[in-house]
């Protein structure tokens, strides 16, 4: 069966790409940010602080938009304080993190570049990240750890003048698990001729099992899903099922924990699953994270708002209480 030959693609250097985000758009820790008046946000902050004090898991699952709204330094600081015990994300977040650390800019204009097929076909991003993934596969480590090691240690003599805003480098340096959950064809690095799909599959599979191990210790802890409509809820759901399966064999439970879903979307009642005729019935974060997995001992909270407001406010609440 015929297949597309990636070796015939025109791959361009990042120096020819226009960017919509630079390191100047990443908040400083003391930056002035708008307040958030959501009454549930202090409750979530209190649950996180309690879990931290008791040595429980605080798992931070996010889509790429969270860091694209300038929150990398807040997340790094929460890691450095020992508050976040596990971070998880998609392939896009790893790409933006790498590009910011490497050239101080990221985020191409899809509409601008898709019309003639330039979108996603960039040499440094595709070449270097894929080489890091292959090295991770060879060393039998996870996708996220391979990216973090690459940026933190400057492998392959690649310069990272903005390493200080890399969440992956910080996680690797601090020994905090940072897992990447991706599918083939989801990300621009999959287009590059250097992409090794076997290496991608093995390393992201390793990350799935590492994430599931953290979920297996979620009793008394907190799981946060920020801006992931499908990947986050689905990976969490399967991991929780495996974790509960093993826990039940030893007479243990994983039921008493807090979940929080951060999103732009809001619900009339985020604890009501609704009926199949309601559009929100099919919204996986609501159904999975806020209702089904916490109805037998846990509690879920929905935080609606822009990540440039809600994440800084959560950070302020946490640092004030701790």
C-alpha positions in Angstrom: 0.0 0.0 0.0 1.4 3.4 -1.0 2.4 5.8 1.8 3.7 9.4 1.9 7.5 9.8 1.7 8.6 12.3 4.4 12.1 12.5 2.8 10.6 14.7 0.0 9.3 17.3 2.4 10.8 20.8 2.3 12.0 21.4 5.9 12.8 25.0 6.9 15.0 26.5 9.7 13.2 28.0 12.7 15.0 31.3 11.9 12.6 31.7 9.0 9.5 31.3 11.1 7.4 34.1 12.6 6.3 33.5 16.2 3.3 34.6 18.3 5.0 34.0 21.7 8.4 34.8 23.2 10.0 34.5 26.6 8.8 38.1 27.3 5.3 36.7 27.5 6.2 34.3 30.3 5.0 35.8 33.7 7.6 36.7 36.3 6.8 35.2 39.7 6.0 38.6 41.0 4.0 39.8 37.9 0.7 41.6 38.4 -2.1 39.4 37.3 -5.9 39.9 37.4 -7.6 38.5 40.5 -10.0 35.5 40.1 -13.2 35.6 42.1 -14.2 31.9 41.7 -15.1 30.8 45.2 -14.0 27.2 44.4 -10.4 28.2 43.7 -9.4 28.8 47.4 -11.0 25.4 48.2 -8.9 23.7 45.6 -5.8 25.5 46.9 -6.6 24.4 50.4 -6.9 20.8 49.2 -3.5 21.0 47.5 -1.9 22.5 50.5 -3.3 19.8 52.8 -2.1 17.0 50.4 1.3 18.6 50.3 1.6 18.8 54.1 0.5 15.2 54.4 3.0 14.0 51.7 0.2 13.0 49.3 0.2 13.1 45.5 -0.6 16.4 43.7 -0.8 15.5 40.0 -0.8 18.3 37.5 -2.2 17.3 34.0 -2.3 20.0 31.4 -2.7 20.9 27.8 -0.2 23.1 26.0 -2.4 26.2 26.2 -1.6 26.4 30.0 2.0 27.2 29.3 1.2 29.3 26.2 -0.6 31.7 28.5 2.7 32.4 30.3 2.6 30.2 33.3 5.9 28.2 33.1 7.6 30.0 35.9 4.7 29.4 38.3 4.7 25.7 37.5 8.5 25.5 37.9 8.3 27.2 41.3 5.6 24.8 42.5 7.9 22.0 41.5 10.8 23.6 43.3 8.7 24.0 46.5 7.8 20.3 46.3 4.1 20.9 45.9 3.6 19.2 42.5 4.6 15.5 42.6 3.8 14.6 39.0 3.3 16.6 35.8 1.7 15.2 32.7 1.0 16.8 29.3 0.8 16.2 25.6 3.4 16.4 22.8 2.6 20.0 21.9 3.6 21.3 25.4 7.0 19.6 25.0 7.4 21.3 21.6 6.6 24.8 22.9 8.8 24.2 26.0 11.8 23.2 23.8 11.4 26.1 21.4 11.2 28.7 24.2 14.3 27.3 25.9 16.2 27.0 22.6 15.3 30.2 20.7 13.2 32.2 23.1 10.1 32.0 20.9 7.4 29.6 19.9 3.9 29.3 18.5 3.6 29.6 14.7 0.5 30.9 13.0 -1.2 27.8 11.6 -3.4 29.8 9.3 -0.4 31.6 7.9 1.6 28.5 7.1 -0.9 25.7 6.3 -1.9 27.0 2.9 1.4 26.0 1.2 2.4 23.2 3.6 5.0 25.1 5.6 3.2 24.5 8.9 5.1 22.2 11.2 7.9 21.5 8.9 10.8 23.1 10.9 14.2 21.6 11.1 15.4 22.2 14.6 12.2 21.2 16.4 11.7 18.1 14.3 15.4 17.0 14.2 16.4 17.6 17.8 13.3 16.5 19.6 13.2 13.3 17.6 16.8 12.6 18.3 16.2 13.1 22.0 13.3 10.7 21.9 15.4 8.0 20.1 18.1 8.4 22.8 15.4 8.0 25.4 14.2 4.8 23.7 17.8 3.5 23.6 18.3 4.3 27.3 14.8 2.9 28.2 13.5 6.1 29.8 10.2 7.9 29.2 9.4 10.5 26.6 9.2 13.4 29.2 12.4 12.4 30.9 14.2 12.2 27.6 13.1 15.8 26.7 14.0 17.1 30.1 17.4 15.5 30.1 18.0 16.9 26.6 17.2 20.5 27.6 18.8 20.4 31.1 22.1 18.7 30.1 22.4 20.3 26.6 22.8 17.1 24.8 24.1 17.1 21.2 25.7 20.5 21.9 22.5 22.3 21.4 22.3 25.7 23.1 19.5 26.5 25.5 19.9 30.2 26.5 16.4 30.3 28.0 16.6 27.0 29.9 15.3 28.8 33.1 11.8 28.8 31.6 11.8 25.1 30.7 9.4 23.1 32.8 10.9 19.8 31.4 14.4 20.8 32.3 13.3 21.8 35.8 11.4 18.5 36.3 14.5 16.5 35.2 16.8 18.6 37.5 14.4 18.1 40.5 13.6 14.5 39.9 9.9 15.2 39.4 8.1 12.8 37.0 6.9 14.7 33.9 5.2 12.4 31.5 4.1 13.0 27.9 1.0 11.3 26.5 0.8 11.5 22.8 -0.6 9.9 19.7 1.2 9.5 16.4 0.2 12.3 14.0 -0.8 14.7 16.8 2.3 16.8 16.7 4.5 18.6 14.2 7.6 16.5 15.1 5.7 13.5 13.6 6.0 15.1 10.2 9.8 15.3 10.2 11.9 12.6 8.4 13.8 11.9 11.6 10.6 10.8 13.4 10.9 7.3 14.7 7.4 6.1 15.6 8.6 3.0 17.4 10.7 5.2 19.7 7.8 7.6 20.2 5.4 4.7 21.0 7.8 3.0 23.5 8.7 6.2 25.4 5.1 7.5 25.7 4.0 4.0 26.7 6.6 4.1 29.4 5.2 7.4 30.5 1.7 6.0 30.7 2.8 3.4 33.2 4.7 6.0 35.2 1.7 8.1 35.3 -0.5 5.2 36.4 2.0 4.5 39.2 1.5 8.0 40.5 -2.3 7.6 40.2 -2.1 4.4 42.2 -0.9 6.6 45.1 -3.7 9.2 44.7 -5.6 8.3 47.9 -5.8 11.5 50.0 -4.2 13.5 47.2 -5.3 15.9 44.4 -5.6 15.5 40.6 -5.8 18.6 38.5 -6.7 18.7 34.8 -6.0 22.0 33.2 -7.2 22.6 29.6 -7.1 19.0 28.3 -10.5 18.0 26.9 -9.6 14.5 25.8 -6.1 13.3 26.5 -6.1 14.3 30.2 -9.5 12.7 31.1 -8.8 9.5 29.1 -5.3 8.8 30.4 -6.5 9.5 34.0 -9.5 7.2 33.6 -7.5 4.2 32.3 -4.8 4.8 34.9 -7.3 5.0 37.7 -9.0 1.8 36.6 -5.6 -0.1 36.6 -4.7 1.4 39.9 -8.0 0.4 41.5 -7.8 -3.0 40.1 -4.5 -3.7 41.8 -5.6 -1.9 45.0 -8.7 -4.1 45.3 -6.6 -7.2 45.1 -4.8 -6.2 48.4 -8.0 -4.8 50.0 -7.1 -1.2 49.6 -9.0 1.8 48.2 -8.3 4.8 46.0 -11.5 6.8 46.5 -10.9 9.7 48.9 -9.2 12.4 46.8 -9.9 15.7 45.2 -10.1 16.5 41.5 -10.2 19.9 39.8 -10.9 20.7 36.2 -9.7 24.1 34.8 -11.2 25.2 31.5 -12.6 28.2 29.7 -15.9 26.4 29.4 -18.5 26.7 32.2 -21.4 24.4 33.2 -24.8 25.3 34.8 -24.1 22.4 37.2 -20.8 20.7 36.9 -21.9 17.9 39.2 -24.9 16.9 37.1 -24.0 14.5 34.2 -27.2 15.5 32.3 -28.7 13.4 29.6 -27.5 12.3 26.1 -29.4 15.2 24.6 -27.2 17.7 26.4 -24.0 18.9 24.7 -22.2 18.9 28.0 -23.0 15.2 28.6 -20.3 14.4 26.1 -17.7 16.7 27.7 -15.1 14.2 29.0 -13.5 16.3 31.7 -16.9 16.9 33.3 -18.2 13.4 33.1 -14.9 11.6 34.0 -13.1 14.0 36.3 -15.9 15.8 38.1 -18.5 13.1 38.4 -17.8 9.4 37.7 -14.5 8.9 39.3 -15.2 10.8 42.5 -18.8 9.9 43.2 -17.9 7.1 45.7 -15.7 9.1 48.2 -14.0 11.9 46.4 -14.9 15.4 45.4 -14.5 17.4 42.2 -14.4 21.1 41.5 -14.7 23.0 38.2 -12.7 26.3 37.8 -13.8 28.3 34.7 -11.6 31.1 33.3 -8.6 32.0 31.3 -5.4 30.2 32.3 -3.6 33.6 32.4 -5.8 34.4 35.4 -6.7 31.2 37.1 -3.2 29.6 37.2 -1.5 32.7 38.6 -4.3 33.1 41.2 -3.9 29.4 42.2 -0.2 30.0 42.6 -0.7 33.1 44.8 -3.2 31.2 47.0 -0.8 28.3 47.4 2.3 30.3 48.1 0.4 32.4 50.6 -0.9 29.4 52.5 2.4 27.5 52.5 
